[in-house]
């Protein structure tokens, strides 16, 4: 059933930006109450711009969950940074996420300078206050310094909270609705995301590897869902796991195939819950030398 429109309804696009590991994906999942983006403390966890859609009586916010900006290495890193920065163009508002428990990084300062040079309405969410509030004042002081240097009249809305502990999220949502324009819904109200299904499934599988391998391999690892066989009783996903060297293939498979089987099992469990149908995952590990520098592979994976 479509939501009944009201004359004060608002709808708009909000780009969620910030450096890596500040909690953007955790925040987005918390705001929607559903998992739409994978989460970990590893750089490059989010590799695509994911549209997540929050629909309420007061309207609809279409979030763009962007890759975290970081010191880029290679074509993959450069493409991810470019995707993140370009997401600001055309957005109705920007949500900059900062880590209130950590000193500011160069990437944080870079985002402030970019936003100060724009006229797009901006909200700055000071995340991780459940850990520490030591750097709250420093964040605000840095913005004042950047705005003065740039001659910017932009006045961001400041919200303090914790995505992990659900602190400050109602205030954040209310503030964002005031920043976006009045208008009809941009998507049907039952849609949570328009992120392609194959890419979402690949992200879930890759997350299971990230959780087990941590920093040992994830940057060299990618997942591509080749095929989905659907029957009324179950879906069977056939996916390729890309690594760059033969020595990495053994790591991804694990002793006697234990890691591969564990990833398949955990991915099946989560995807079954996510899609409401029994899901079987079949993985093949492939060595693709320097895939992170191969434009055609990056394009297929959605990274270019």
Secondary structure as UniProt FT lines:
FT   TURN            7..8
FT   STRAND          10..17
FT   TURN            20..21
FT   HELIX           24..32
FT   TURN            43..44
FT   STRAND          50..56
FT   TURN            57..58
FT   STRAND          59..65
FT   HELIX           74..86
FT   TURN            87..90
FT   STRAND          93..99
FT   TURN            100..101
FT   HELIX           106..116
FT   STRAND          121..127
FT   TURN            129..131
FT   TURN            134..135
FT   HELIX           136..150
FT   STRAND          157..160
FT   TURN            163..166
FT   HELIX           169..179
FT   TURN            189..190
FT   HELIX           197..213
FT   TURN            214..217
FT   HELIX           218..220
FT   STRAND          222..230
FT   STRAND          234..243
FT   HELIX           246..253
FT   HELIX           255..257
FT   HELIX           258..275
FT   STRAND          278..287
FT   TURN            289..290
FT   HELIX           291..293
FT   HELIX           295..300
FT   TURN            301..302
//
